[in-house]
Amino acid sequence: MKGLKGKRVLITGASSGIGAGMARVLAREGCRLVLHVNANQEGIEKTLKEVTALGTDAAVLSCDFRQPETLPTFFEQAWQVFDGLDGLVNNAGVVSKTTALKDADGIQFMETMAVNLHAPYLLSTAFAQACISAKQAGAIVNNSSIHAQATCEWFSAYAASKAGLDAMSKVQAVEWGQHGIRVNVLAPGVVPVERTEQILSNPKMAQKWHDKIPVGRYGTTEEMGEATAYLLSDATAWMTGSVLTLDGGLIARGNYPSR
C-alpha cells in the first residue's frame, strides 16, 4: 500500500481474530507495530512471533479497557515506543449478546460501551492531541460492524456501541481534518475468528450464512487487514469520515425472501 512502509501504528486487540490479521498485513507492508493485549497472552505471543518473522519491529503493551483511568498512561507508553505514532487502529471490542430485559440494570450495556466506544474515544483524542502537538498528520481506523447499520435480536448493547462509533468517527473526522488527521471506519460482516470458527464452520451453519451472503462465503481476517492497510495508506489521503463496509453484500441485499 502506498506510503505505509516505516509507519508507526498502534493496533488494539491484536492478540487474535481481526486484530491479528490486521497486524500481519501491516507487518508485510513494512509498518512498525505497537500491539495491544488485554488478557490473551498466548494469542499476543503468537501475533508477535508472526509479525517479527515478517521483518517488522513490534512491541506489546497490556491494558484493560474496562478501566478508563488506565488509558492515558497506556497511550503515552504506546506513543513512546517508536517516538511517536502515525496510525491508530481501534480494533479491540467485546461482542455482548443479551436482551435488554435480561440486562435491565444495564451492567453489560455499560461494560460494552466502555470497551467498544469510550476507549476508542479516549485513545483517538489522545492520538489527535499528540499529532497536533508534534505538528504531524495521522490516520485512525475504527473497527465497527455491520450491526451499526442493520442488526437483530440480542445485540442492543453491541449494535448501539458500534453505531456510536460510526457517528463519533464522522464528528472527529470533521473536527480534526484541518490538522491532517483522518478518521475512517471499517465495518466487517461475518468473519470467522477463533471463538466463532468452530460453530460457523459447521456445514449447516455455513450454508445458512452463505445463502444470505451474495458472494457466497464468509470474509477473512486477512481481507479485513488489507482494508485497514488501505484506509491507513496514502491511497485514501482524501478519504475521511467514511464507513467502508466489507460484508460480501449481506446487508445490501436486505432480509428479502430468496427469488
PyMOL commands that set and color helices and strands:
alter all, ss='L'
color gray80, all
select helices_A, chain A and resi 17-28+41-53+68-81+107-133+146-148+156-179+197-201+203-210+221-232+234-236+250-253
alter helices_A, ss='H'
color red, helices_A
select strands_A, chain A and resi 8-11+32-37+58-62+87-90+138-143+181-188+243-246
alter strands_A, ss='S'
color yellow, strands_A
deselect
rebuild
show_as cartoon
